[in-house]
Amino acid sequence: MSGTMHKSSTKATESHPDMFGSCKVDGKIYKISAWKNTSQAGNSYLSLKLQEEMKPSETPESNNNNNEPF
């Protein structure tokens, strides 16, 4: 269970993460996004979002095998 984080060099808006990376937990790979924040007490912290990385075969487009539009 380990991973890496990197500083974003392409942050264009406040909604884009300050840092990004990935980690492996229980054999699954997760994407990590992190934003620098400051609490009301003035303490710095990182807010994290983890998202399970989808394999190409798990994308919604590839799961629609029946040619129906809906």
TIKE-507042 format. One record per residue (C-alpha): z, y, x; chain; residue in one letter. Coordinates in Angstrom, 3 decimals. Layout:
N
         c3         c2         c1   mol   type
          Z          Y          X     A      a
...
END
This chain:
70
         c3         c2         c1   mol   type
      0.000      0.000      0.000     A      m
     -1.345      2.929      1.952     A      s
     -3.827      5.758      1.755     A      g
     -5.092      9.013      3.217     A      t
     -5.332     12.661      2.132     A      m
     -7.676     15.365      3.421     A      h
     -7.747     19.129      2.970     A      k
    -10.629     20.203      0.728     A      s
    -13.096     22.503      2.473     A      s
    -15.178     23.077     -0.675     A      t
    -12.600     24.323     -3.205     A      k
    -14.547     26.734     -5.439     A      a
    -12.054     27.333     -8.290     A      t
     -8.307     26.981     -8.890     A      e
     -8.944     23.837    -10.942     A      s
    -10.444     22.053     -7.915     A      h
     -7.894     20.124     -5.827     A      p
     -6.521     21.509     -2.547     A      d
     -6.508     17.997     -1.097     A      m
     -8.153     14.682     -1.916     A      f
     -8.091     11.098     -0.724     A      g
     -7.622      7.505     -1.724     A      s
     -5.019      4.770     -1.617     A      c
     -4.819      1.051     -2.225     A      k
     -2.058     -0.292     -4.475     A      v
     -1.821     -3.953     -5.488     A      d
     -5.422     -4.517     -4.392     A      g
     -6.812     -1.639     -6.490     A      k
     -8.281      1.532     -4.981     A      i
     -7.228      4.861     -6.494     A      y
     -8.670      8.339     -5.950     A      k
     -5.994     10.972     -5.275     A      i
     -6.285     14.686     -6.040     A      s
     -3.544     17.126     -5.030     A      a
     -2.829     20.770     -5.855     A      w
     -0.384     23.052     -4.007     A      k
      2.161     24.615     -6.359     A      n
      5.354     26.656     -6.215     A      t
      8.301     25.998     -8.525     A      s
     10.104     28.784    -10.400     A      q
     12.817     28.523     -7.727     A      a
     10.210     29.259     -5.037     A      g
      9.977     25.738     -3.619     A      n
      6.544     24.437     -2.583     A      s
      5.369     21.073     -3.897     A      y
      2.202     19.028     -4.445     A      l
      1.055     18.000     -7.910     A      s
     -0.835     14.688     -7.755     A      l
     -3.375     12.923     -9.945     A      k
     -4.356      9.307     -9.348     A      l
     -7.418      7.779    -10.943     A      q
     -8.471      4.155    -10.589     A      e
    -11.776      3.995     -8.766     A      e
    -14.461      2.367    -10.916     A      m
    -16.898     -0.130     -9.458     A      k
    -20.590      0.530    -10.239     A      p
    -20.571     -2.439    -12.646     A      s
    -17.721     -0.799    -14.617     A      e
    -19.477      2.473    -15.422     A      t
    -20.070      3.165    -19.138     A      p
    -23.863      3.208    -18.658     A      e
    -23.923     -0.296    -17.187     A      s
    -21.638     -1.699    -19.904     A      n
    -24.155     -0.805    -22.642     A      n
    -26.366     -3.880    -22.404     A      n
    -27.609     -3.947    -25.989     A      n
    -30.009     -0.941    -26.017     A      n
    -28.268      0.557    -29.082     A      e
    -27.811      4.344    -28.925     A      p
    -24.213      4.225    -30.262     A      f
END
